[in-house]
């Protein structure tokens, strides 16, 4: 079997670089996510040290990374408690949609974009990055905080909203009819309802099937089933992340603790690749001309996300500090925003550059702002399933 020397060399350089950046970030009690994103920008096409041979591996690894991030996040909760949280936060979802999609739609109209461009930019400003937020909650030891269920409920409801939004966007961008758009939306929403129903009523059976005393068998079973479920979810536009999250919810008790232990190193590896891939997807030379508009949009929608998180955490009875932590945790945009621009095609080059700059600004600034709205990670609890909630 032939192994590419260039691939091995580039992957080795990437992993060593990510290790050094992670060490630097933790030296100052920061999340390494912003540094990983900037490293991707430097290593992408047009950057200071491109890695063409490793690009395909990084792209594939990025998809696995976001699946693992949401899988391990789901292991922290159970289906009944999370279902109750989702129902409680339906009003939060409407507030989140109104506050964050509106600035994107208005900006698209002011920029003179057509209907699909306006719809695309509204989606870009609405959807937070599940992958980045999931990593931040772990890095900053906030899984046990009182505001965390509110944050996760908003994230999952956003991903569910994408199930209706993405088919609609695809049809509008392709010039399809309203009947086609309605059919796509109904099919996707039906898949969401079916997934939630299966997870709620029969998820515990899945947990029993996956549990095994041998760590290797547990890893293979959980990861294999998760990837299958994630693929099925993605096929019906529900999001692979939501599918992975539902699998995580299905495992409880000792099985969940053991699964989290065996999966965490794999998650950390592919999560780093995921953040690197976001940076790699952004051409550096396209950023400067659109930077002022992207910066203005980023400031506005960072504020609206803080307002959304503040409202959602308030529904959990959280105090002012916890509400601020919830709001800042939702600031980061990432993978979905880039996917949205890919769906509207190459006819929106100016929009693509604007979104690239916008995503990079908030993907870097979001984790930094979040870090400084709470205690240092070393001061927070480390065992979410057994710790006392933080106010």
C-alpha positions as CSV (number, residue, x, y, z in Angstrom):
1,X,0.0,0.0,0.0
2,X,1.4,3.3,-1.1
3,X,1.4,6.1,1.5
4,X,1.9,9.7,0.4
5,X,5.0,11.2,1.9
6,X,3.5,14.7,1.5
7,X,0.3,13.7,3.3
8,X,2.2,12.3,6.3
9,X,4.5,15.2,6.5
10,X,1.8,17.8,6.3
11,X,-0.4,16.0,8.8
12,X,2.5,15.7,11.2
13,X,3.2,19.5,10.9
14,X,-0.4,20.3,11.4
15,X,-0.8,18.1,14.5
16,X,2.5,19.4,16.1
17,X,1.4,23.0,15.3
18,X,-2.1,22.4,16.9
19,X,-0.4,20.9,20.0
20,X,1.8,24.0,20.4
21,X,-1.1,26.3,19.9
22,X,-3.2,24.4,22.4
23,X,-0.4,24.5,25.0
24,X,-0.1,28.3,24.5
25,X,-3.9,28.8,24.9
26,X,-4.1,26.8,28.1
27,X,-1.1,28.6,29.5
28,X,-3.3,31.7,29.5
29,X,-6.5,29.8,30.5
30,X,-8.0,30.4,27.1
31,X,-9.9,28.0,24.7
32,X,-7.6,27.0,21.9
33,X,-10.4,27.3,19.3
34,X,-9.5,30.9,18.1
35,X,-5.9,29.8,17.6
36,X,-6.9,26.7,15.7
37,X,-9.1,28.9,13.4
38,X,-6.2,31.3,12.7
39,X,-3.9,28.4,12.0
40,X,-6.4,27.2,9.4
41,X,-6.4,30.7,7.8
42,X,-2.6,30.6,7.6
43,X,-2.4,27.0,6.2
44,X,-5.2,27.4,3.6
45,X,-4.9,28.3,0.0
46,X,-3.4,31.8,-0.2
47,X,-2.0,31.5,3.3
48,X,1.6,31.6,4.4
49,X,2.1,27.7,4.4
50,X,-0.6,25.9,2.3
51,X,-1.1,22.1,3.0
52,X,-2.7,20.9,-0.3
53,X,-2.0,17.2,0.3
54,X,-3.7,17.2,3.7
55,X,-6.7,19.2,2.6
56,X,-9.0,16.2,1.8
57,X,-8.2,14.5,5.1
58,X,-8.9,17.7,7.0
59,X,-12.2,18.1,5.2
60,X,-13.3,14.6,6.1
61,X,-12.0,14.8,9.6
62,X,-13.9,18.1,10.1
63,X,-17.3,16.3,9.5
64,X,-16.3,13.6,12.0
65,X,-15.2,16.2,14.5
66,X,-18.5,18.0,14.7
67,X,-20.3,14.7,15.1
68,X,-18.0,13.7,18.0
69,X,-18.4,17.0,19.7
70,X,-22.2,16.8,19.7
71,X,-22.1,13.1,20.6
72,X,-20.1,13.6,23.8
73,X,-22.2,16.7,24.6
74,X,-25.3,14.5,24.4
75,X,-23.7,12.0,26.9
76,X,-24.0,14.7,29.6
77,X,-27.8,14.6,29.6
78,X,-30.8,12.2,29.4
79,X,-33.7,12.2,26.9
80,X,-36.4,13.1,29.4
81,X,-34.6,16.0,31.0
82,X,-33.6,17.5,27.7
83,X,-37.1,17.1,26.2
84,X,-38.5,19.1,29.1
85,X,-35.9,21.7,28.5
86,X,-36.7,21.9,24.7
87,X,-40.4,22.4,25.5
88,X,-39.6,25.2,28.0
89,X,-37.4,27.0,25.4
90,X,-39.7,27.1,22.4
91,X,-40.4,30.8,23.2
92,X,-36.6,31.3,23.4
93,X,-36.3,29.8,19.9
94,X,-38.7,32.4,18.5
95,X,-36.9,35.2,20.2
96,X,-33.5,33.9,18.9
97,X,-34.9,33.6,15.3
98,X,-36.4,37.1,15.3
99,X,-33.4,38.9,16.9
100,X,-30.7,37.2,14.8
101,X,-32.2,36.5,11.4
102,X,-33.5,40.1,11.0
103,X,-30.1,41.8,11.0
104,X,-28.9,39.5,8.2
105,X,-32.1,40.0,6.1
106,X,-31.8,43.8,6.5
107,X,-28.1,43.8,5.6
108,X,-28.8,41.7,2.5
109,X,-31.5,44.2,1.4
110,X,-29.2,47.1,2.0
111,X,-26.5,45.4,0.0
112,X,-28.9,44.9,-2.9
113,X,-28.9,41.1,-2.8
114,X,-31.7,39.1,-4.5
115,X,-34.2,37.0,-2.6
116,X,-32.0,33.9,-2.2
117,X,-29.0,36.1,-1.1
118,X,-31.2,37.9,1.5
119,X,-32.5,34.5,2.7
120,X,-29.0,33.1,2.9
121,X,-27.6,36.0,4.9
122,X,-30.5,35.8,7.3
123,X,-29.6,32.2,8.0
124,X,-25.9,33.0,8.4
125,X,-26.5,35.5,11.1
126,X,-29.2,33.3,12.8
127,X,-27.3,30.1,13.3
128,X,-24.7,29.7,16.0
129,X,-21.9,27.1,15.7
130,X,-22.8,24.0,17.6
131,X,-19.3,22.6,17.3
132,X,-17.6,25.7,18.7
133,X,-20.1,26.2,21.5
134,X,-19.9,22.5,22.5
135,X,-16.1,22.7,22.7
136,X,-16.3,26.0,24.7
137,X,-18.6,24.6,27.3
138,X,-16.2,21.7,27.9
139,X,-13.0,23.9,27.8
140,X,-14.5,26.4,30.3
141,X,-15.9,23.7,32.6
142,X,-19.5,25.0,32.3
143,X,-21.4,21.8,31.6
144,X,-22.8,21.9,35.1
145,X,-23.8,25.5,35.1
146,X,-27.5,26.4,35.5
147,X,-27.5,28.3,32.2
148,X,-26.1,25.4,30.1
149,X,-29.5,23.6,29.5
150,X,-30.8,26.9,28.1
151,X,-27.8,27.2,25.8
152,X,-28.1,23.7,24.5
153,X,-31.8,24.0,24.0
154,X,-31.3,27.1,21.8
155,X,-28.6,25.3,19.9
156,X,-30.6,22.2,19.2
157,X,-33.7,24.2,18.3
158,X,-31.6,26.2,15.8
159,X,-30.4,23.0,14.2
160,X,-34.0,21.8,14.0
161,X,-35.0,25.1,12.4
162,X,-32.3,24.4,9.8
163,X,-34.2,21.3,8.8
164,X,-37.0,23.5,7.5
165,X,-34.7,26.3,6.3
166,X,-32.1,24.4,4.2
167,X,-34.7,22.7,1.8
168,X,-36.4,26.1,1.4
169,X,-33.1,27.8,0.6
170,X,-32.1,25.1,-1.9
171,X,-35.4,25.5,-3.8
172,X,-35.3,29.3,-3.8
173,X,-31.7,29.3,-5.0
174,X,-32.5,26.9,-7.8
175,X,-35.5,29.0,-8.9
176,X,-38.0,26.2,-7.9
177,X,-41.7,26.6,-7.2
178,X,-43.4,27.2,-3.8
179,X,-44.9,23.7,-4.0
180,X,-41.4,22.2,-4.2
181,X,-40.2,24.3,-1.3
182,X,-43.3,23.4,0.8
183,X,-42.8,19.7,0.1
184,X,-39.1,19.8,1.1
185,X,-39.9,21.6,4.3
186,X,-42.7,19.2,5.3
187,X,-40.4,16.1,4.6
188,X,-37.6,17.6,6.7
189,X,-40.0,18.5,9.6
190,X,-41.5,15.0,9.5
191,X,-38.0,13.5,9.9
192,X,-37.3,15.8,12.9
193,X,-40.5,14.7,14.6
194,X,-39.8,11.0,13.9
195,X,-36.2,11.3,15.2
196,X,-37.4,12.9,18.5
197,X,-40.1,10.4,19.0
198,X,-37.8,7.4,18.4
199,X,-35.2,8.9,20.8
200,X,-37.7,9.7,23.5
201,X,-39.6,6.3,23.5
202,X,-37.0,3.8,22.4
203,X,-33.7,5.5,23.0
204,X,-33.0,3.5,26.2
205,X,-33.1,0.3,24.2
206,X,-30.4,1.7,22.0
207,X,-28.3,2.4,25.1
208,X,-28.6,-1.2,26.3
209,X,-27.6,-2.5,22.8
210,X,-24.5,-0.3,22.7
211,X,-23.3,-0.9,26.2
212,X,-20.4,-3.4,26.6
213,X,-17.8,-4.0,29.3
214,X,-14.9,-4.0,26.8
215,X,-13.7,-0.5,25.9
216,X,-12.8,-1.4,22.3
217,X,-16.3,-2.8,21.7
218,X,-18.0,0.1,23.3
219,X,-16.0,2.6,21.2
220,X,-16.7,0.7,17.9
221,X,-20.4,0.3,18.7
222,X,-21.1,3.8,19.8
223,X,-19.0,5.5,17.1
224,X,-20.4,3.2,14.3
225,X,-24.0,3.7,15.2
226,X,-23.5,7.5,15.7
227,X,-22.0,7.8,12.2
228,X,-24.9,5.9,10.7
229,X,-27.5,8.0,12.5
230,X,-25.6,11.2,11.6
231,X,-25.6,10.2,8.0
232,X,-29.3,9.5,8.0
233,X,-30.0,12.8,9.7
234,X,-27.9,14.7,7.1
235,X,-29.7,12.9,4.3
236,X,-33.0,14.4,5.3
237,X,-31.5,17.9,6.1
238,X,-31.8,17.5,9.9
239,X,-28.1,17.9,10.6
240,X,-25.6,15.3,11.4
241,X,-24.9,17.1,14.7
242,X,-28.5,16.6,15.9
243,X,-28.3,12.9,15.0
244,X,-25.1,12.5,17.0
245,X,-26.6,14.5,19.9
246,X,-29.6,12.2,20.1
247,X,-27.4,9.1,20.2
248,X,-25.5,10.7,23.1
249,X,-28.8,11.3,24.9
250,X,-29.7,7.6,24.6
251,X,-26.8,6.5,26.7
252,X,-27.2,7.1,30.4
253,X,-25.6,6.1,33.7
254,X,-22.4,4.1,33.8
255,X,-22.5,3.4,30.1
256,X,-22.5,7.1,29.3
257,X,-19.6,7.7,31.7
258,X,-17.5,5.0,30.1
259,X,-18.4,6.1,26.6
260,X,-17.4,9.6,27.3
261,X,-14.1,8.4,28.7
262,X,-13.2,6.3,25.6
263,X,-14.5,8.9,23.1
264,X,-13.0,12.0,24.6
265,X,-9.4,11.6,23.1
266,X,-10.9,10.9,19.7
267,X,-13.2,13.9,20.0
268,X,-10.4,16.2,20.9
269,X,-8.3,15.1,17.9
270,X,-11.1,15.5,15.3
271,X,-12.5,18.6,17.0
272,X,-9.1,20.3,16.5
273,X,-9.3,19.3,12.8
274,X,-12.8,20.7,12.6
275,X,-11.8,24.1,13.8
276,X,-8.7,24.1,11.5
277,X,-11.0,23.2,8.5
278,X,-13.1,26.3,9.1
279,X,-10.0,28.5,8.8
280,X,-8.8,26.5,5.7
281,X,-12.1,27.2,3.9
282,X,-11.6,31.0,4.1
283,X,-9.4,32.6,1.4
284,X,-7.3,35.3,3.2
285,X,-7.2,37.7,0.2
286,X,-11.0,37.9,0.1
287,X,-11.3,39.3,3.6
288,X,-9.9,42.8,3.5
289,X,-12.4,44.5,1.1
290,X,-15.4,43.3,3.0
291,X,-14.0,43.7,6.5
292,X,-15.8,46.9,7.5
293,X,-19.2,45.5,6.6
294,X,-18.5,42.2,8.2
295,X,-17.3,43.9,11.4
296,X,-20.4,46.0,11.6
297,X,-22.7,43.0,11.1
298,X,-20.6,41.0,13.6
299,X,-21.0,43.7,16.3
300,X,-24.8,43.9,15.8
301,X,-25.4,40.1,15.8
302,X,-23.0,39.5,18.7
303,X,-25.3,41.8,20.7
304,X,-28.5,40.1,19.5
305,X,-27.1,36.7,20.4
306,X,-26.3,37.9,23.9
307,X,-29.9,39.1,24.1
308,X,-31.2,35.7,23.0
309,X,-29.1,33.8,25.5
310,X,-30.0,36.3,28.3
311,X,-33.7,35.7,27.6
312,X,-33.3,31.9,27.4
313,X,-31.3,31.6,30.6
314,X,-33.8,33.9,32.3
315,X,-36.4,31.2,31.7
316,X,-34.3,28.8,33.7
317,X,-34.3,31.3,36.6
318,X,-30.5,32.1,36.2
319,X,-29.0,35.2,37.6
320,X,-27.4,38.1,35.7
321,X,-23.9,36.6,35.5
322,X,-25.3,33.3,34.2
323,X,-27.5,35.1,31.7
324,X,-24.5,36.9,30.4
325,X,-22.5,33.7,30.1
326,X,-25.3,32.1,28.2
327,X,-25.5,35.0,25.8
328,X,-21.8,35.2,25.0
329,X,-21.6,31.4,24.6
330,X,-23.9,31.7,21.6
331,X,-22.0,34.4,19.8
332,X,-19.7,32.1,17.6
333,X,-20.8,31.3,14.1
334,X,-19.1,28.6,12.1
335,X,-19.9,25.4,10.1
336,X,-23.5,26.0,9.2
337,X,-22.9,29.6,8.0
338,X,-20.3,28.3,5.6
339,X,-22.6,25.5,4.4
340,X,-25.4,28.0,3.7
341,X,-23.2,30.0,1.3
342,X,-22.1,26.8,-0.4
343,X,-25.8,26.0,-1.1
344,X,-26.5,29.3,-2.9
345,X,-23.8,28.6,-5.4
346,X,-21.0,30.6,-7.0
347,X,-23.2,33.4,-8.2
348,X,-22.8,35.3,-4.9
349,X,-19.0,35.9,-4.7
350,X,-19.4,39.1,-2.8
351,X,-21.7,37.5,-0.3
352,X,-19.3,34.6,0.1
353,X,-16.4,36.9,1.0
354,X,-18.6,38.8,3.4
355,X,-19.8,35.7,5.2
356,X,-16.2,34.3,5.3
357,X,-15.0,37.5,7.1
358,X,-18.1,37.5,9.3
359,X,-17.7,33.9,10.4
360,X,-14.0,34.3,11.1
361,X,-14.5,37.4,13.2
362,X,-17.2,35.8,15.4
363,X,-15.6,32.3,15.5
364,X,-12.5,34.0,16.9
365,X,-14.1,36.7,19.0
366,X,-16.9,34.6,20.4
367,X,-14.7,32.2,22.4
368,X,-12.5,35.0,23.7
369,X,-15.5,37.1,24.9
370,X,-17.1,33.9,26.4
371,X,-13.9,33.2,28.4
372,X,-13.9,36.6,30.1
373,X,-17.6,36.4,31.2
374,X,-17.0,33.7,33.7
375,X,-14.5,32.2,36.2
376,X,-11.2,30.7,35.0
377,X,-11.6,27.1,33.9
378,X,-9.5,25.9,36.9
379,X,-12.0,27.5,39.3
380,X,-15.0,25.7,37.8
381,X,-16.3,22.2,38.4
382,X,-15.0,19.3,36.4
383,X,-17.6,16.6,36.8
384,X,-20.9,17.8,35.4
385,X,-23.0,14.8,36.3
386,X,-22.1,15.0,40.0
387,X,-21.5,18.7,40.7
388,X,-23.7,21.4,42.1
389,X,-25.0,23.8,39.5
390,X,-23.4,27.2,39.3
391,X,-25.6,30.3,39.6
